[in-house]
Amino acid sequence: MKYKGWLIYSQLDAEDNSSYINWFLEEAELQSLDLKLAIRENLAIGIIDDKRTILLNNKPIAPPDFAVVRTIDPFLSLHLESMGIRVFNSSSIAQICNNKELTHHYVHGLGVPMVDTIFANSNQLPNLQVLEFPFVIKESTGRGGKQVFLIENEKDWQDSLPNLTSKTSIMQTCNVKHGKDLRVFVVGNEIVGAVLRENSRDFRANFKLGGSASLYSLSKEEVKLVQTIIEHFQFDMVGIDFLFSKDQKLLFNEIEDVVGSRTLSAVSDSNLLQKYNAYIRSQLS
């Protein structure tokens, strides 16, 4: 059976990731998956004649067997799931992992170490200075190192406030190795690989912000820590990010729902999309 699916991107992200999308579709074809690109802006969802419905270009369309959602839209995922469509990643994973407050809340419950973290809403921020300088403030829904500010003094603090547009943010201590983090790539319950990201010019280590990347070999202790997270959630494909303490221990940072694989491909011969499409096929079968 050749399952029919949608690879859902926003218009802007589809334009920026055209080569990655083509690679994704090619790997899907090799797994006998009939996967087509669907632009989020062309899809409408709702309830018509008492039935959950999807519209494509304003016309009702038969639902696919599965959908790979590569844009942040947990409610879209929930709607598709409610129509019996298998969604990768699930709406629950999308909701948790695209909100830094929720992610830290749940991961803390697993006993995974992390830096001191304060959850704050926008109304609190002007008068909320619980942490000593320096600290980092991040919008709860920010991605790719964006909307992240290093606060070293009162001026930095006051300058950052107008730039925080999200309703919620997290504030975190800086007792870590700056410009250095680790991304662990996960498909299902398998650790596919890990990439060390470093940036000598920025406190953020993101590859897209000018950082470098190298393949990283996880120790047994580190594997066990990652597995603690994997065993709690039902991931399809994610990136789990860690910071490094001053004594080189892993500290949880975040989970990337819409994770790419360019950095892993750049430093290894691992084909993450081949593994992911094979996983998708196995889940549908």
C-alpha positions as CSV (number, residue, x, y, z in Angstrom):
1,M,0.0,0.0,0.0
2,K,1.3,3.5,-0.9
3,Y,0.2,5.9,1.8
4,K,-0.7,9.4,0.8
5,G,0.7,12.3,2.9
6,W,1.2,16.0,3.1
7,L,4.5,17.7,4.0
8,I,3.1,20.9,5.5
9,Y,5.2,24.1,5.4
10,S,4.4,27.8,5.6
11,Q,5.0,29.7,2.3
12,L,8.0,31.5,3.6
13,D,9.7,28.4,5.1
14,A,9.0,26.5,1.9
15,E,10.9,29.1,-0.1
16,D,13.8,29.1,2.3
17,N,14.0,25.3,2.5
18,S,13.3,24.2,-1.1
19,S,16.4,21.9,-1.3
20,Y,15.5,20.2,2.0
21,I,11.9,19.7,0.9
22,N,13.1,18.1,-2.3
23,W,15.4,15.8,-0.4
24,F,12.5,14.9,2.0
25,L,10.2,14.1,-0.9
26,E,12.9,12.0,-2.6
27,E,13.4,9.9,0.5
28,A,9.7,9.5,1.0
29,E,9.4,8.1,-2.6
30,L,12.1,5.5,-1.8
31,Q,9.9,4.3,1.1
32,S,6.9,4.0,-1.2
33,L,5.2,7.0,0.4
34,D,3.2,9.4,-1.8
35,L,4.2,12.6,-0.1
36,K,3.3,16.0,-1.5
37,L,4.1,19.5,-0.4
38,A,1.2,21.4,1.1
39,I,1.4,25.1,1.9
40,R,-0.2,26.0,5.2
41,E,-1.6,29.3,3.9
42,N,-3.5,27.3,1.3
43,L,-5.2,25.1,3.9
44,A,-8.3,26.0,5.9
45,I,-9.7,23.9,8.7
46,G,-13.1,24.0,10.4
47,I,-16.4,22.3,10.9
48,I,-18.9,22.2,8.0
49,D,-22.2,20.4,8.1
50,D,-21.2,19.0,11.5
51,K,-18.0,17.5,10.1
52,R,-14.4,18.4,10.7
53,T,-13.2,19.6,7.3
54,I,-10.0,20.5,5.4
55,L,-10.2,23.0,2.5
56,L,-7.4,23.4,0.0
57,N,-7.6,26.6,-1.9
58,N,-11.1,27.1,-0.5
59,K,-12.4,23.8,-1.7
60,P,-13.0,20.6,0.4
61,I,-10.4,17.9,-0.1
62,A,-10.1,14.3,0.9
63,P,-7.8,14.0,3.9
64,P,-4.4,12.3,3.5
65,D,-3.4,9.2,5.4
66,F,-0.7,11.1,7.2
67,A,0.8,14.6,7.6
68,V,4.3,15.7,8.4
69,V,3.8,19.2,9.9
70,R,6.9,21.3,9.4
71,T,5.4,24.6,10.7
72,I,4.5,25.5,14.2
73,D,0.7,25.0,14.4
74,P,-0.4,22.7,17.2
75,F,-4.1,23.3,16.6
76,L,-3.7,22.4,12.9
77,S,-2.1,19.1,14.1
78,L,-4.9,18.5,16.6
79,H,-7.6,19.1,13.9
80,L,-5.9,16.7,11.5
81,E,-5.6,14.0,14.3
82,S,-9.3,14.4,15.1
83,M,-10.0,13.5,11.4
84,G,-8.0,10.2,11.8
85,I,-4.9,11.5,10.2
86,R,-1.5,10.3,11.6
87,V,0.5,13.5,12.3
88,F,4.3,13.6,12.7
89,N,5.0,15.1,15.3
90,S,1.8,14.8,17.3
91,S,-0.2,17.9,18.4
92,S,0.8,17.2,22.0
93,I,4.5,17.2,21.2
94,A,4.1,20.3,19.1
95,Q,2.3,22.1,21.9
96,I,4.8,21.2,24.6
97,C,8.1,21.6,22.6
98,N,7.2,24.9,21.0
99,N,6.7,26.4,24.4
100,K,9.8,26.7,26.6
101,E,7.7,27.1,29.8
102,L,5.9,23.8,29.1
103,T,9.0,22.0,28.0
104,H,11.0,22.9,31.2
105,H,7.9,22.1,33.3
106,Y,7.7,18.5,32.0
107,V,11.4,17.8,31.7
108,H,12.0,19.0,35.3
109,G,9.6,16.3,36.4
110,L,12.0,13.7,35.0
111,G,14.8,14.8,37.3
112,V,16.9,16.1,34.3
113,P,19.3,18.8,35.4
114,M,18.8,22.4,34.1
115,V,19.8,25.9,34.9
116,D,17.6,28.0,37.3
117,T,14.6,29.1,35.3
118,I,12.0,31.7,36.1
119,F,8.6,31.7,34.2
120,A,7.3,35.2,33.5
121,N,4.4,36.8,31.8
122,S,4.7,40.1,30.0
123,N,2.9,42.1,32.7
124,Q,5.5,41.0,35.3
125,L,8.6,41.7,33.3
126,P,9.2,45.4,34.1
127,N,9.4,44.6,37.9
128,L,10.7,41.1,37.8
129,Q,14.5,41.0,38.5
130,V,14.8,37.8,40.5
131,L,18.1,36.7,39.0
132,E,21.4,38.4,39.4
133,F,23.2,39.7,36.4
134,P,24.2,38.2,34.0
135,F,21.1,36.2,32.9
136,V,19.4,35.3,29.7
137,I,15.8,36.0,28.8
138,K,14.0,34.1,26.0
139,E,10.5,34.4,24.6
140,S,8.7,31.1,25.3
141,T,7.8,30.6,21.7
142,G,11.1,31.8,20.1
143,R,13.1,29.5,17.8
144,G,16.5,29.3,16.2
145,G,18.2,31.5,18.8
146,K,15.9,34.4,18.0
147,Q,14.3,36.5,20.7
148,V,17.0,35.5,23.1
149,F,18.8,38.3,25.0
150,L,21.9,38.2,27.2
151,I,21.3,40.7,30.1
152,E,24.6,41.8,31.7
153,N,23.4,45.0,33.4
154,E,20.4,47.3,34.0
155,K,20.7,49.0,30.6
156,D,20.6,45.6,28.8
157,W,17.5,44.8,30.8
158,Q,15.7,48.0,30.0
159,D,16.7,47.8,26.3
160,S,15.4,44.2,26.0
161,L,11.9,44.8,27.3
162,P,10.5,46.6,24.2
163,N,11.8,43.7,22.1
164,L,9.9,41.0,24.0
165,T,6.6,40.6,22.2
166,S,5.5,37.2,23.4
167,K,3.0,36.9,26.3
168,T,5.4,34.7,28.2
169,S,9.2,34.4,28.6
170,I,11.7,32.5,30.6
171,M,14.7,33.9,32.5
172,Q,17.7,31.7,33.1
173,T,21.0,32.0,34.9
174,C,24.2,32.1,32.9
175,N,26.4,29.6,34.9
176,V,27.2,27.7,31.7
177,K,29.7,27.5,28.9
178,H,28.8,30.4,26.6
179,G,28.6,29.8,22.9
180,K,28.5,26.1,23.2
181,D,25.6,23.6,23.2
182,L,24.7,20.1,22.1
183,R,21.9,18.9,19.8
184,V,20.9,15.3,20.0
185,F,18.8,14.1,17.0
186,V,16.1,11.6,17.8
187,V,13.8,9.5,15.5
188,G,11.2,7.6,17.5
189,N,13.0,6.2,20.4
190,E,16.4,6.0,18.7
191,I,19.3,8.5,19.1
192,V,20.5,9.0,15.6
193,G,23.5,11.3,16.3
194,A,24.7,14.3,18.3
195,V,26.3,17.6,17.1
196,L,28.4,19.9,19.2
197,R,27.7,23.5,18.2
198,E,30.2,26.3,19.1
199,N,30.3,30.0,18.5
200,S,33.2,32.2,19.7
201,R,31.5,35.4,18.6
202,D,28.1,35.0,20.2
203,F,26.7,33.6,23.5
204,R,24.3,31.5,21.3
205,A,25.8,28.5,19.5
206,N,23.2,28.1,16.7
207,F,24.7,27.0,13.4
208,K,22.6,29.6,11.5
209,L,24.0,32.4,13.6
210,G,27.6,31.7,12.5
211,G,28.5,28.8,14.8
212,S,30.6,25.8,13.9
213,A,29.5,22.2,14.2
214,S,31.2,18.9,14.8
215,L,30.1,15.3,15.5
216,Y,29.9,14.5,19.2
217,S,30.1,11.1,20.8
218,L,27.8,10.7,23.8
219,S,29.1,9.1,26.9
220,K,27.1,6.3,28.5
221,E,26.0,8.7,31.2
222,E,24.8,11.2,28.6
223,V,23.0,8.5,26.6
224,K,21.2,7.6,29.8
225,L,20.2,11.2,30.4
226,V,18.8,11.5,26.8
227,Q,17.0,8.2,27.1
228,T,15.2,9.5,30.2
229,I,13.6,12.2,28.1
230,I,12.9,9.9,25.1
231,E,11.1,7.3,27.2
232,H,8.8,9.9,28.7
233,F,7.6,11.5,25.4
234,Q,6.3,10.0,22.1
235,F,8.6,11.7,19.7
236,D,8.7,11.1,15.9
237,M,11.6,13.4,15.0
238,V,13.0,16.0,17.3
239,G,16.3,17.7,18.4
240,I,17.0,17.7,22.1
241,D,19.3,20.6,23.0
242,F,21.6,20.8,26.0
243,L,23.9,23.4,27.5
244,F,27.2,22.6,29.2
245,S,27.8,23.4,32.8
246,K,31.2,24.8,33.8
247,D,32.3,21.3,34.7
248,Q,31.2,20.0,31.3
249,K,27.9,18.3,32.5
250,L,24.8,18.4,30.3
251,L,22.0,20.8,31.3
252,F,18.7,20.6,29.5
253,N,17.9,23.5,27.2
254,E,15.0,22.8,24.9
255,I,13.4,20.4,22.5
256,E,13.1,21.4,18.8
257,D,9.9,20.1,17.2
258,V,10.5,21.3,13.6
259,V,14.1,20.2,13.6
260,G,16.3,20.2,10.5
261,S,19.2,17.9,9.8
262,R,21.7,20.0,7.8
263,T,24.2,20.2,10.6
264,L,24.2,16.4,11.2
265,S,24.6,15.8,7.4
266,A,27.5,18.3,7.3
267,V,29.5,16.5,10.0
268,S,28.6,12.8,9.3
269,D,27.3,10.4,6.6
270,S,24.1,9.9,8.6
271,N,20.9,10.3,6.5
272,L,18.3,11.5,9.0
273,L,15.6,11.9,6.4
274,Q,16.1,8.3,5.2
275,K,15.6,7.1,8.8
276,Y,12.7,9.4,9.4
277,N,10.8,8.3,6.3
278,A,11.5,4.6,7.1
279,Y,10.1,5.3,10.6
280,I,7.0,7.0,9.1
281,R,6.4,4.0,6.9
282,S,6.8,1.6,9.8
283,Q,4.3,3.6,11.9
284,L,1.7,3.6,9.1
285,S,2.1,-0.1,8.5
